[in-house]
Amino acid sequence: MRVLVLGGTADARRLAAELGAQGHDVTTSLAGATSAPLLPPGRVRTGGFGGVAGLVAWLRADAPDAVIDATHPFAARMSAHAADACAETGTPLARLSRPGWADRPDSAGWRWVDDHDAAARVAAGLITAPAAPTKLHGSSADLPARRAALRRGGTGRPDGVLLTVGRQSVGPYRDPLADARVYARMTDAPDAPLPPGWTLLTARGPFALDDEVALLGSHRIGVLVTKDSGGDATAAKLDAAAELGIAVVMVRRPPSPKGAAVLADVAAAAAWLSRIRRPGPPDRRP
């Protein structure tokens, strides 16, 4: 089958590799939001389609048998465009959406919010609230290393903010956290300069637990602000926050668009393709 994968994630790269190995003709589309993306196997196109109309035109011209939206769980606009364009052209659509973090045992203690504006307000309130005693969790064998990480940050109150929401979502945090000690971690630097008191940390996951504990402790982080991306590559920051008793502000995912089959992993996506496989031309042999 000819398949268009809307990519830009590790899941999309794994999907392109698996579908290619199964003999499918795969084209992966990258929006171009990252300066040096990790390229998947197979054909790759870079740049947007030009909204719903542009994607409709591309689907009609290239006529893929199916579209699999494997963009980031928070790429709501692209997902909505894909749903509208596939509905207009009659192209089967699936959404590859890895499970979020809501089922983690520590998620009940997080501050869940619906958008980045709310996350910024909650984070600002937590930083200015009276300090709570630091709690260390985990086995007794792990605690010395965790305490050592905290000591490297000094004895001051953990009043820093680690912001891991991506370069395109920092805008709502600028004013509410303008005077806070913020460490903004992202793959690429944002287009606009960060506030003077902020520190930019450019890094690409996956991240190890020991490194995340050291980062949170050495910078005296009191609040972690992130979004419910799910997956294993960036989950270590949540493990570190749980062990160090750091508050977590979590932005909920946008809902999946209507009309798309929602798939949890690459295997489910491959199985979906086999179910919707279009019949070939009739056998006209005598």
VEXKE-793010 format. One record per residue (C-alpha): residue number from 0; chain; x negated, y, z. Coordinates in steps of 0.05 Angstrom, whole numbers, plus 5000, padded with zeros to 4 digits. Layout:
N
<atom><n>NUM</n><chain>A</chain><px>X</px><py>Y</py><pz>Z</pz></atom>
...
//
This chain:
286
<atom><n>0</n><chain>A</chain><px>5000</px><py>5000</py><pz>5000</pz></atom>
<atom><n>1</n><chain>A</chain><px>4980</px><py>5072</py><pz>4990</pz></atom>
<atom><n>2</n><chain>A</chain><px>4980</px><py>5106</py><pz>5058</pz></atom>
<atom><n>3</n><chain>A</chain><px>4969</px><py>5178</py><pz>5079</pz></atom>
<atom><n>4</n><chain>A</chain><px>4941</px><py>5183</py><pz>5149</pz></atom>
<atom><n>5</n><chain>A</chain><px>4946</px><py>5251</py><pz>5183</pz></atom>
<atom><n>6</n><chain>A</chain><px>4883</px><py>5248</py><pz>5224</pz></atom>
<atom><n>7</n><chain>A</chain><px>4834</px><py>5285</py><pz>5267</pz></atom>
<atom><n>8</n><chain>A</chain><px>4833</px><py>5236</py><pz>5326</pz></atom>
<atom><n>9</n><chain>A</chain><px>4794</px><py>5174</py><pz>5345</pz></atom>
<atom><n>10</n><chain>A</chain><px>4859</px><py>5135</py><pz>5336</pz></atom>
<atom><n>11</n><chain>A</chain><px>4864</px><py>5160</py><pz>5265</pz></atom>
<atom><n>12</n><chain>A</chain><px>4793</px><py>5137</py><pz>5250</pz></atom>
<atom><n>13</n><chain>A</chain><px>4806</px><py>5069</py><pz>5278</pz></atom>
<atom><n>14</n><chain>A</chain><px>4871</px><py>5065</py><pz>5239</pz></atom>
<atom><n>15</n><chain>A</chain><px>4837</px><py>5083</py><pz>5173</pz></atom>
<atom><n>16</n><chain>A</chain><px>4784</px><py>5030</py><pz>5185</pz></atom>
<atom><n>17</n><chain>A</chain><px>4834</px><py>4976</py><pz>5202</pz></atom>
<atom><n>18</n><chain>A</chain><px>4881</px><py>4991</py><pz>5144</pz></atom>
<atom><n>19</n><chain>A</chain><px>4823</px><py>4994</py><pz>5096</pz></atom>
<atom><n>20</n><chain>A</chain><px>4798</px><py>4927</py><pz>5120</pz></atom>
<atom><n>21</n><chain>A</chain><px>4868</px><py>4899</py><pz>5106</pz></atom>
<atom><n>22</n><chain>A</chain><px>4864</px><py>4923</py><pz>5035</pz></atom>
<atom><n>23</n><chain>A</chain><px>4908</px><py>4985</py><pz>5039</pz></atom>
<atom><n>24</n><chain>A</chain><px>4890</px><py>5047</py><pz>4999</pz></atom>
<atom><n>25</n><chain>A</chain><px>4882</px><py>5100</py><pz>5053</pz></atom>
<atom><n>26</n><chain>A</chain><px>4874</px><py>5175</py><pz>5048</pz></atom>
<atom><n>27</n><chain>A</chain><px>4862</px><py>5212</py><pz>5114</pz></atom>
<atom><n>28</n><chain>A</chain><px>4880</px><py>5286</py><pz>5117</pz></atom>
<atom><n>29</n><chain>A</chain><px>4841</px><py>5330</py><pz>5165</pz></atom>
<atom><n>30</n><chain>A</chain><px>4867</px><py>5399</py><pz>5182</pz></atom>
<atom><n>31</n><chain>A</chain><px>4797</px><py>5429</py><pz>5188</pz></atom>
<atom><n>32</n><chain>A</chain><px>4806</px><py>5454</py><pz>5259</pz></atom>
<atom><n>33</n><chain>A</chain><px>4739</px><py>5423</py><pz>5281</pz></atom>
<atom><n>34</n><chain>A</chain><px>4674</px><py>5448</py><pz>5251</pz></atom>
<atom><n>35</n><chain>A</chain><px>4639</px><py>5380</py><pz>5248</pz></atom>
<atom><n>36</n><chain>A</chain><px>4693</px><py>5326</py><pz>5250</pz></atom>
<atom><n>37</n><chain>A</chain><px>4676</px><py>5253</py><pz>5255</pz></atom>
<atom><n>38</n><chain>A</chain><px>4698</px><py>5226</py><pz>5187</pz></atom>
<atom><n>39</n><chain>A</chain><px>4739</px><py>5163</py><pz>5179</pz></atom>
<atom><n>40</n><chain>A</chain><px>4725</px><py>5110</py><pz>5126</pz></atom>
<atom><n>41</n><chain>A</chain><px>4762</px><py>5116</py><pz>5060</pz></atom>
<atom><n>42</n><chain>A</chain><px>4783</px><py>5179</py><pz>5023</pz></atom>
<atom><n>43</n><chain>A</chain><px>4786</px><py>5244</py><pz>5062</pz></atom>
<atom><n>44</n><chain>A</chain><px>4820</px><py>5309</py><pz>5045</pz></atom>
<atom><n>45</n><chain>A</chain><px>4806</px><py>5371</py><pz>5087</pz></atom>
<atom><n>46</n><chain>A</chain><px>4851</px><py>5432</py><pz>5098</pz></atom>
<atom><n>47</n><chain>A</chain><px>4924</px><py>5443</py><pz>5109</pz></atom>
<atom><n>48</n><chain>A</chain><px>4979</px><py>5427</py><pz>5059</pz></atom>
<atom><n>49</n><chain>A</chain><px>5011</px><py>5496</py><pz>5062</pz></atom>
<atom><n>50</n><chain>A</chain><px>5071</px><py>5481</py><pz>5106</pz></atom>
<atom><n>51</n><chain>A</chain><px>5129</px><py>5435</py><pz>5092</pz></atom>
<atom><n>52</n><chain>A</chain><px>5134</px><py>5457</py><pz>5019</pz></atom>
<atom><n>53</n><chain>A</chain><px>5061</px><py>5442</py><pz>5006</pz></atom>
<atom><n>54</n><chain>A</chain><px>5065</px><py>5373</py><pz>5038</pz></atom>
<atom><n>55</n><chain>A</chain><px>5129</px><py>5358</py><pz>4999</pz></atom>
<atom><n>56</n><chain>A</chain><px>5092</px><py>5375</py><pz>4934</pz></atom>
<atom><n>57</n><chain>A</chain><px>5033</px><py>5331</py><pz>4953</pz></atom>
<atom><n>58</n><chain>A</chain><px>5078</px><py>5272</py><pz>4971</pz></atom>
<atom><n>59</n><chain>A</chain><px>5115</px><py>5278</py><pz>4905</pz></atom>
<atom><n>60</n><chain>A</chain><px>5050</px><py>5283</py><pz>4865</pz></atom>
<atom><n>61</n><chain>A</chain><px>5011</px><py>5228</py><pz>4900</pz></atom>
<atom><n>62</n><chain>A</chain><px>5071</px><py>5184</py><pz>4919</pz></atom>
<atom><n>63</n><chain>A</chain><px>5043</px><py>5146</py><pz>4979</pz></atom>
<atom><n>64</n><chain>A</chain><px>5083</px><py>5087</py><pz>5003</pz></atom>
<atom><n>65</n><chain>A</chain><px>5081</px><py>5112</py><pz>5075</pz></atom>
<atom><n>66</n><chain>A</chain><px>5055</px><py>5167</py><pz>5121</pz></atom>
<atom><n>67</n><chain>A</chain><px>5026</px><py>5154</py><pz>5189</pz></atom>
<atom><n>68</n><chain>A</chain><px>5019</px><py>5215</py><pz>5233</pz></atom>
<atom><n>69</n><chain>A</chain><px>4959</px><py>5201</py><pz>5277</pz></atom>
<atom><n>70</n><chain>A</chain><px>4945</px><py>5274</py><pz>5296</pz></atom>
<atom><n>71</n><chain>A</chain><px>4935</px><py>5295</py><pz>5368</pz></atom>
<atom><n>72</n><chain>A</chain><px>4995</px><py>5285</py><pz>5413</pz></atom>
<atom><n>73</n><chain>A</chain><px>5000</px><py>5361</py><pz>5420</pz></atom>
<atom><n>74</n><chain>A</chain><px>4997</px><py>5376</py><pz>5344</pz></atom>
<atom><n>75</n><chain>A</chain><px>5072</px><py>5390</py><pz>5346</pz></atom>
<atom><n>76</n><chain>A</chain><px>5074</px><py>5435</py><pz>5285</pz></atom>
<atom><n>77</n><chain>A</chain><px>5040</px><py>5386</py><pz>5239</pz></atom>
<atom><n>78</n><chain>A</chain><px>5083</px><py>5329</py><pz>5265</pz></atom>
<atom><n>79</n><chain>A</chain><px>5146</px><py>5371</py><pz>5253</pz></atom>
<atom><n>80</n><chain>A</chain><px>5123</px><py>5388</py><pz>5182</pz></atom>
<atom><n>81</n><chain>A</chain><px>5109</px><py>5314</py><pz>5168</pz></atom>
<atom><n>82</n><chain>A</chain><px>5178</px><py>5294</py><pz>5192</pz></atom>
<atom><n>83</n><chain>A</chain><px>5212</px><py>5347</py><pz>5149</pz></atom>
<atom><n>84</n><chain>A</chain><px>5171</px><py>5332</py><pz>5087</pz></atom>
<atom><n>85</n><chain>A</chain><px>5180</px><py>5256</py><pz>5093</pz></atom>
<atom><n>86</n><chain>A</chain><px>5255</px><py>5264</py><pz>5103</pz></atom>
<atom><n>87</n><chain>A</chain><px>5259</px><py>5307</py><pz>5040</pz></atom>
<atom><n>88</n><chain>A</chain><px>5219</px><py>5259</py><pz>4997</pz></atom>
<atom><n>89</n><chain>A</chain><px>5245</px><py>5194</py><pz>5027</pz></atom>
<atom><n>90</n><chain>A</chain><px>5175</px><py>5173</py><pz>5049</pz></atom>
<atom><n>91</n><chain>A</chain><px>5172</px><py>5125</py><pz>5109</pz></atom>
<atom><n>92</n><chain>A</chain><px>5140</px><py>5159</py><pz>5169</pz></atom>
<atom><n>93</n><chain>A</chain><px>5110</px><py>5133</py><pz>5233</pz></atom>
<atom><n>94</n><chain>A</chain><px>5079</px><py>5170</py><pz>5292</pz></atom>
<atom><n>95</n><chain>A</chain><px>5018</px><py>5137</py><pz>5323</pz></atom>
<atom><n>96</n><chain>A</chain><px>5021</px><py>5165</py><pz>5394</pz></atom>
<atom><n>97</n><chain>A</chain><px>4977</px><py>5133</py><pz>5447</pz></atom>
<atom><n>98</n><chain>A</chain><px>5009</px><py>5126</py><pz>5516</pz></atom>
<atom><n>99</n><chain>A</chain><px>5002</px><py>5186</py><pz>5561</pz></atom>
<atom><n>100</n><chain>A</chain><px>4977</px><py>5189</py><pz>5633</pz></atom>
<atom><n>101</n><chain>A</chain><px>5045</px><py>5193</py><pz>5668</pz></atom>
<atom><n>102</n><chain>A</chain><px>5041</px><py>5121</py><pz>5691</pz></atom>
<atom><n>103</n><chain>A</chain><px>4976</px><py>5131</py><pz>5729</pz></atom>
<atom><n>104</n><chain>A</chain><px>4985</px><py>5121</py><pz>5804</pz></atom>
<atom><n>105</n><chain>A</chain><px>4958</px><py>5191</py><pz>5819</pz></atom>
<atom><n>106</n><chain>A</chain><px>5004</px><py>5227</py><pz>5770</pz></atom>
<atom><n>107</n><chain>A</chain><px>5059</px><py>5238</py><pz>5821</pz></atom>
<atom><n>108</n><chain>A</chain><px>5013</px><py>5287</py><pz>5857</pz></atom>
<atom><n>109</n><chain>A</chain><px>4998</px><py>5329</py><pz>5796</pz></atom>
<atom><n>110</n><chain>A</chain><px>5033</px><py>5395</py><pz>5781</pz></atom>
<atom><n>111</n><chain>A</chain><px>5071</px><py>5379</py><pz>5717</pz></atom>
<atom><n>112</n><chain>A</chain><px>5090</px><py>5438</py><pz>5673</pz></atom>
<atom><n>113</n><chain>A</chain><px>5124</px><py>5445</py><pz>5605</pz></atom>
<atom><n>114</n><chain>A</chain><px>5076</px><py>5494</py><pz>5571</pz></atom>
<atom><n>115</n><chain>A</chain><px>5010</px><py>5531</py><pz>5577</pz></atom>
<atom><n>116</n><chain>A</chain><px>5041</px><py>5595</py><pz>5603</pz></atom>
<atom><n>117</n><chain>A</chain><px>5068</px><py>5556</py><pz>5663</pz></atom>
<atom><n>118</n><chain>A</chain><px>5002</px><py>5520</py><pz>5671</pz></atom>
<atom><n>119</n><chain>A</chain><px>4965</px><py>5586</py><pz>5675</pz></atom>
<atom><n>120</n><chain>A</chain><px>5012</px><py>5614</py><pz>5728</pz></atom>
<atom><n>121</n><chain>A</chain><px>5008</px><py>5551</py><pz>5770</pz></atom>
<atom><n>122</n><chain>A</chain><px>4932</px><py>5548</py><pz>5766</pz></atom>
<atom><n>123</n><chain>A</chain><px>4926</px><py>5621</py><pz>5785</pz></atom>
<atom><n>124</n><chain>A</chain><px>4970</px><py>5608</py><pz>5846</pz></atom>
<atom><n>125</n><chain>A</chain><px>4930</px><py>5548</py><pz>5868</pz></atom>
<atom><n>126</n><chain>A</chain><px>4864</px><py>5586</py><pz>5864</pz></atom>
<atom><n>127</n><chain>A</chain><px>4890</px><py>5644</py><pz>5907</pz></atom>
<atom><n>128</n><chain>A</chain><px>4927</px><py>5599</py><pz>5957</pz></atom>
<atom><n>129</n><chain>A</chain><px>4894</px><py>5582</py><pz>6025</pz></atom>
<atom><n>130</n><chain>A</chain><px>4841</px><py>5529</py><pz>6018</pz></atom>
<atom><n>131</n><chain>A</chain><px>4861</px><py>5457</py><pz>6032</pz></atom>
<atom><n>132</n><chain>A</chain><px>4811</px><py>5408</py><pz>6063</pz></atom>
<atom><n>133</n><chain>A</chain><px>4771</px><py>5369</py><pz>6012</pz></atom>
<atom><n>134</n><chain>A</chain><px>4790</px><py>5295</py><pz>6008</pz></atom>
<atom><n>135</n><chain>A</chain><px>4746</px><py>5240</py><pz>5982</pz></atom>
<atom><n>136</n><chain>A</chain><px>4778</px><py>5176</py><pz>5956</pz></atom>
<atom><n>137</n><chain>A</chain><px>4749</px><py>5110</py><pz>5932</pz></atom>
<atom><n>138</n><chain>A</chain><px>4709</px><py>5055</py><pz>5963</pz></atom>
<atom><n>139</n><chain>A</chain><px>4660</px><py>5068</py><pz>6020</pz></atom>
<atom><n>140</n><chain>A</chain><px>4603</px><py>5049</py><pz>5973</pz></atom>
<atom><n>141</n><chain>A</chain><px>4622</px><py>5105</py><pz>5926</pz></atom>
<atom><n>142</n><chain>A</chain><px>4631</px><py>5160</py><pz>5977</pz></atom>
<atom><n>143</n><chain>A</chain><px>4558</px><py>5179</py><pz>5988</pz></atom>
<atom><n>144</n><chain>A</chain><px>4549</px><py>5195</py><pz>5914</pz></atom>
<atom><n>145</n><chain>A</chain><px>4613</px><py>5235</py><pz>5914</pz></atom>
<atom><n>146</n><chain>A</chain><px>4592</px><py>5275</py><pz>5975</pz></atom>
<atom><n>147</n><chain>A</chain><px>4524</px><py>5287</py><pz>5944</pz></atom>
<atom><n>148</n><chain>A</chain><px>4558</px><py>5315</py><pz>5882</pz></atom>
<atom><n>149</n><chain>A</chain><px>4598</px><py>5363</py><pz>5925</pz></atom>
<atom><n>150</n><chain>A</chain><px>4536</px><py>5385</py><pz>5963</pz></atom>
<atom><n>151</n><chain>A</chain><px>4502</px><py>5403</py><pz>5898</pz></atom>
<atom><n>152</n><chain>A</chain><px>4557</px><py>5455</py><pz>5890</pz></atom>
<atom><n>153</n><chain>A</chain><px>4541</px><py>5488</py><pz>5957</pz></atom>
<atom><n>154</n><chain>A</chain><px>4585</px><py>5497</py><pz>6017</pz></atom>
<atom><n>155</n><chain>A</chain><px>4631</px><py>5550</py><pz>5988</pz></atom>
<atom><n>156</n><chain>A</chain><px>4705</px><py>5540</py><pz>5976</pz></atom>
<atom><n>157</n><chain>A</chain><px>4720</px><py>5499</py><pz>5912</pz></atom>
<atom><n>158</n><chain>A</chain><px>4754</px><py>5557</py><pz>5876</pz></atom>
<atom><n>159</n><chain>A</chain><px>4732</px><py>5543</py><pz>5804</pz></atom>
<atom><n>160</n><chain>A</chain><px>4778</px><py>5522</py><pz>5748</pz></atom>
<atom><n>161</n><chain>A</chain><px>4760</px><py>5469</py><pz>5696</pz></atom>
<atom><n>162</n><chain>A</chain><px>4803</px><py>5484</py><pz>5634</pz></atom>
<atom><n>163</n><chain>A</chain><px>4807</px><py>5427</py><pz>5583</pz></atom>
<atom><n>164</n><chain>A</chain><px>4864</px><py>5447</py><pz>5538</pz></atom>
<atom><n>165</n><chain>A</chain><px>4828</px><py>5456</py><pz>5472</pz></atom>
<atom><n>166</n><chain>A</chain><px>4803</px><py>5518</py><pz>5436</pz></atom>
<atom><n>167</n><chain>A</chain><px>4871</px><py>5534</py><pz>5405</pz></atom>
<atom><n>168</n><chain>A</chain><px>4908</px><py>5536</py><pz>5471</pz></atom>
<atom><n>169</n><chain>A</chain><px>4864</px><py>5582</py><pz>5515</pz></atom>
<atom><n>170</n><chain>A</chain><px>4904</px><py>5645</py><pz>5499</pz></atom>
<atom><n>171</n><chain>A</chain><px>4958</px><py>5639</py><pz>5553</pz></atom>
<atom><n>172</n><chain>A</chain><px>4904</px><py>5630</py><pz>5606</pz></atom>
<atom><n>173</n><chain>A</chain><px>4864</px><py>5693</py><pz>5592</pz></atom>
<atom><n>174</n><chain>A</chain><px>4904</px><py>5744</py><pz>5632</pz></atom>
<atom><n>175</n><chain>A</chain><px>4928</px><py>5701</py><pz>5691</pz></atom>
<atom><n>176</n><chain>A</chain><px>4857</px><py>5674</py><pz>5702</pz></atom>
<atom><n>177</n><chain>A</chain><px>4818</px><py>5734</py><pz>5678</pz></atom>
<atom><n>178</n><chain>A</chain><px>4786</px><py>5745</py><pz>5746</pz></atom>
<atom><n>179</n><chain>A</chain><px>4777</px><py>5671</py><pz>5763</pz></atom>
<atom><n>180</n><chain>A</chain><px>4714</px><py>5629</py><pz>5757</pz></atom>
<atom><n>181</n><chain>A</chain><px>4735</px><py>5587</py><pz>5697</pz></atom>
<atom><n>182</n><chain>A</chain><px>4696</px><py>5533</py><pz>5660</pz></atom>
<atom><n>183</n><chain>A</chain><px>4729</px><py>5523</py><pz>5592</pz></atom>
<atom><n>184</n><chain>A</chain><px>4708</px><py>5457</py><pz>5561</pz></atom>
<atom><n>185</n><chain>A</chain><px>4723</px><py>5445</py><pz>5487</pz></atom>
<atom><n>186</n><chain>A</chain><px>4692</px><py>5414</py><pz>5425</pz></atom>
<atom><n>187</n><chain>A</chain><px>4680</px><py>5481</py><pz>5389</pz></atom>
<atom><n>188</n><chain>A</chain><px>4679</px><py>5553</py><pz>5414</pz></atom>
<atom><n>189</n><chain>A</chain><px>4744</px><py>5591</py><pz>5406</pz></atom>
<atom><n>190</n><chain>A</chain><px>4750</px><py>5646</py><pz>5354</pz></atom>
<atom><n>191</n><chain>A</chain><px>4759</px><py>5702</py><pz>5405</pz></atom>
<atom><n>192</n><chain>A</chain><px>4708</px><py>5715</py><pz>5461</pz></atom>
<atom><n>193</n><chain>A</chain><px>4725</px><py>5687</py><pz>5530</pz></atom>
<atom><n>194</n><chain>A</chain><px>4735</px><py>5733</py><pz>5590</pz></atom>
<atom><n>195</n><chain>A</chain><px>4670</px><py>5757</py><pz>5622</pz></atom>
<atom><n>196</n><chain>A</chain><px>4675</px><py>5712</py><pz>5683</pz></atom>
<atom><n>197</n><chain>A</chain><px>4687</px><py>5649</py><pz>5643</pz></atom>
<atom><n>198</n><chain>A</chain><px>4635</px><py>5597</py><pz>5623</pz></atom>
<atom><n>199</n><chain>A</chain><px>4641</px><py>5559</py><pz>5557</pz></atom>
<atom><n>200</n><chain>A</chain><px>4623</px><py>5485</py><pz>5559</pz></atom>
<atom><n>201</n><chain>A</chain><px>4620</px><py>5454</py><pz>5490</pz></atom>
<atom><n>202</n><chain>A</chain><px>4623</px><py>5378</py><pz>5492</pz></atom>
<atom><n>203</n><chain>A</chain><px>4657</px><py>5320</py><pz>5457</pz></atom>
<atom><n>204</n><chain>A</chain><px>4683</px><py>5259</py><pz>5495</pz></atom>
<atom><n>205</n><chain>A</chain><px>4681</px><py>5205</py><pz>5517</pz></atom>
<atom><n>206</n><chain>A</chain><px>4659</px><py>5227</py><pz>5586</pz></atom>
<atom><n>207</n><chain>A</chain><px>4632</px><py>5182</py><pz>5641</pz></atom>
<atom><n>208</n><chain>A</chain><px>4660</px><py>5183</py><pz>5712</pz></atom>
<atom><n>209</n><chain>A</chain><px>4594</px><py>5199</py><pz>5746</pz></atom>
<atom><n>210</n><chain>A</chain><px>4583</px><py>5258</py><pz>5699</pz></atom>
<atom><n>211</n><chain>A</chain><px>4653</px><py>5284</py><pz>5712</pz></atom>
<atom><n>212</n><chain>A</chain><px>4644</px><py>5279</py><pz>5787</pz></atom>
<atom><n>213</n><chain>A</chain><px>4578</px><py>5316</py><pz>5783</pz></atom>
<atom><n>214</n><chain>A</chain><px>4610</px><py>5370</py><pz>5739</pz></atom>
<atom><n>215</n><chain>A</chain><px>4669</px><py>5382</py><pz>5785</pz></atom>
<atom><n>216</n><chain>A</chain><px>4626</px><py>5381</py><pz>5847</pz></atom>
<atom><n>217</n><chain>A</chain><px>4567</px><py>5423</py><pz>5823</pz></atom>
<atom><n>218</n><chain>A</chain><px>4614</px><py>5478</py><pz>5797</pz></atom>
<atom><n>219</n><chain>A</chain><px>4658</px><py>5476</py><pz>5859</pz></atom>
<atom><n>220</n><chain>A</chain><px>4720</px><py>5462</py><pz>5817</pz></atom>
<atom><n>221</n><chain>A</chain><px>4785</px><py>5467</py><pz>5857</pz></atom>
<atom><n>222</n><chain>A</chain><px>4835</px><py>5461</py><pz>5799</pz></atom>
<atom><n>223</n><chain>A</chain><px>4834</px><py>5419</py><pz>5736</pz></atom>
<atom><n>224</n><chain>A</chain><px>4880</px><py>5443</py><pz>5681</pz></atom>
<atom><n>225</n><chain>A</chain><px>4892</px><py>5395</py><pz>5624</pz></atom>
<atom><n>226</n><chain>A</chain><px>4946</px><py>5366</py><pz>5579</pz></atom>
<atom><n>227</n><chain>A</chain><px>4976</px><py>5297</py><pz>5575</pz></atom>
<atom><n>228</n><chain>A</chain><px>4933</px><py>5273</py><pz>5517</pz></atom>
<atom><n>229</n><chain>A</chain><px>4928</px><py>5201</py><pz>5541</pz></atom>
<atom><n>230</n><chain>A</chain><px>4874</px><py>5152</py><pz>5522</pz></atom>
<atom><n>231</n><chain>A</chain><px>4809</px><py>5131</py><pz>5555</pz></atom>
<atom><n>232</n><chain>A</chain><px>4759</px><py>5180</py><pz>5525</pz></atom>
<atom><n>233</n><chain>A</chain><px>4776</px><py>5238</py><pz>5571</pz></atom>
<atom><n>234</n><chain>A</chain><px>4810</px><py>5202</py><pz>5629</pz></atom>
<atom><n>235</n><chain>A</chain><px>4748</px><py>5203</py><pz>5673</pz></atom>
<atom><n>236</n><chain>A</chain><px>4761</px><py>5275</py><pz>5693</pz></atom>
<atom><n>237</n><chain>A</chain><px>4826</px><py>5251</py><pz>5725</pz></atom>
<atom><n>238</n><chain>A</chain><px>4790</px><py>5196</py><pz>5762</pz></atom>
<atom><n>239</n><chain>A</chain><px>4739</px><py>5246</py><pz>5787</pz></atom>
<atom><n>240</n><chain>A</chain><px>4793</px><py>5295</py><pz>5808</pz></atom>
<atom><n>241</n><chain>A</chain><px>4828</px><py>5240</py><pz>5847</pz></atom>
<atom><n>242</n><chain>A</chain><px>4764</px><py>5220</py><pz>5883</pz></atom>
<atom><n>243</n><chain>A</chain><px>4746</px><py>5291</py><pz>5901</pz></atom>
<atom><n>244</n><chain>A</chain><px>4817</px><py>5313</py><pz>5920</pz></atom>
<atom><n>245</n><chain>A</chain><px>4821</px><py>5366</py><pz>5866</pz></atom>
<atom><n>246</n><chain>A</chain><px>4888</px><py>5394</py><pz>5844</pz></atom>
<atom><n>247</n><chain>A</chain><px>4911</px><py>5376</py><pz>5774</pz></atom>
<atom><n>248</n><chain>A</chain><px>4957</px><py>5418</py><pz>5731</pz></atom>
<atom><n>249</n><chain>A</chain><px>4983</px><py>5376</py><pz>5674</pz></atom>
<atom><n>250</n><chain>A</chain><px>5020</px><py>5401</py><pz>5612</pz></atom>
<atom><n>251</n><chain>A</chain><px>5074</px><py>5354</py><pz>5587</pz></atom>
<atom><n>252</n><chain>A</chain><px>5073</px><py>5328</py><pz>5516</pz></atom>
<atom><n>253</n><chain>A</chain><px>5120</px><py>5356</py><pz>5464</pz></atom>
<atom><n>254</n><chain>A</chain><px>5173</px><py>5306</py><pz>5442</pz></atom>
<atom><n>255</n><chain>A</chain><px>5160</px><py>5264</py><pz>5379</pz></atom>
<atom><n>256</n><chain>A</chain><px>5198</px><py>5289</py><pz>5318</pz></atom>
<atom><n>257</n><chain>A</chain><px>5262</px><py>5255</py><pz>5299</pz></atom>
<atom><n>258</n><chain>A</chain><px>5260</px><py>5206</py><pz>5241</pz></atom>
<atom><n>259</n><chain>A</chain><px>5191</px><py>5177</py><pz>5257</pz></atom>
<atom><n>260</n><chain>A</chain><px>5178</px><py>5108</py><pz>5284</pz></atom>
<atom><n>261</n><chain>A</chain><px>5135</px><py>5116</py><pz>5347</pz></atom>
<atom><n>262</n><chain>A</chain><px>5076</px><py>5067</py><pz>5351</pz></atom>
<atom><n>263</n><chain>A</chain><px>5031</px><py>5058</py><pz>5411</pz></atom>
<atom><n>264</n><chain>A</chain><px>4968</px><py>5032</py><pz>5378</pz></atom>
<atom><n>265</n><chain>A</chain><px>4932</px><py>5013</py><pz>5313</pz></atom>
<atom><n>266</n><chain>A</chain><px>4958</px><py>4942</py><pz>5314</pz></atom>
<atom><n>267</n><chain>A</chain><px>5030</px><py>4967</py><pz>5319</pz></atom>
<atom><n>268</n><chain>A</chain><px>5017</px><py>5014</py><pz>5260</pz></atom>
<atom><n>269</n><chain>A</chain><px>4991</px><py>4957</py><pz>5217</pz></atom>
<atom><n>270</n><chain>A</chain><px>5051</px><py>4914</py><pz>5236</pz></atom>
<atom><n>271</n><chain>A</chain><px>5098</px><py>4972</py><pz>5218</pz></atom>
<atom><n>272</n><chain>A</chain><px>5068</px><py>4977</py><pz>5149</pz></atom>
<atom><n>273</n><chain>A</chain><px>5080</px><py>4903</py><pz>5136</pz></atom>
<atom><n>274</n><chain>A</chain><px>5153</px><py>4912</py><pz>5156</pz></atom>
<atom><n>275</n><chain>A</chain><px>5166</px><py>4971</py><pz>5110</pz></atom>
<atom><n>276</n><chain>A</chain><px>5126</px><py>4944</py><pz>5051</pz></atom>
<atom><n>277</n><chain>A</chain><px>5160</px><py>4964</py><pz>4987</pz></atom>
<atom><n>278</n><chain>A</chain><px>5174</px><py>4908</py><pz>4938</pz></atom>
<atom><n>279</n><chain>A</chain><px>5129</px><py>4905</py><pz>4877</pz></atom>
<atom><n>280</n><chain>A</chain><px>5153</px><py>4903</py><pz>4804</pz></atom>
<atom><n>281</n><chain>A</chain><px>5193</px><py>4842</py><pz>4786</pz></atom>
<atom><n>282</n><chain>A</chain><px>5157</px><py>4781</py><pz>4760</pz></atom>
<atom><n>283</n><chain>A</chain><px>5172</px><py>4780</py><pz>4685</pz></atom>
<atom><n>284</n><chain>A</chain><px>5132</px><py>4718</py><pz>4669</pz></atom>
<atom><n>285</n><chain>A</chain><px>5172</px><py>4668</py><pz>4627</pz></atom>
//
